């Protein structure tokens, strides 16, 4: 019996590299710098009224929490390279899709992992309503996108994968 893999574990190679870089930065530079500040502040005496010490300890907890999160995410990540997609006529993870809605408004989105998508850059999460509506569609397909304002019919105009 196979266990279903959560969609939140999918990452592009670029997304995984960004997470690894953040992990390295936090572990090798930021955390040692804060430990040094906390040690210096602790040597100054009364810790209960020492703002540097209090802030430093809080920042260390934040860093440690983020380090655990990144480590766990990277351990469980399924790295999917959109450039290696063989079925390029259909929408899957990593596709850049252009579609038009009922009001002839055109949109272009790239479907990426939960931890790497950024709507401001035109990237949507694999679990977003837009991505769910677009998955497995082809150019010319019309599907219903469920929005807060209600269902909207959209038509797929273009599907592109990176080379």
PyMOL commands that set and color helices and strands:
alter all, ss='L'
color gray80, all
select helices_A, chain A and resi 7-9+13-42+51-76+82-84+119-121+129-134
alter helices_A, ss='H'
color red, helices_A
select strands_A, chain A and resi 10-11+78-79+96-100+106-112+123-125+142-147+150-160
alter strands_A, ss='S'
color yellow, strands_A
deselect
rebuild
show_as cartoon
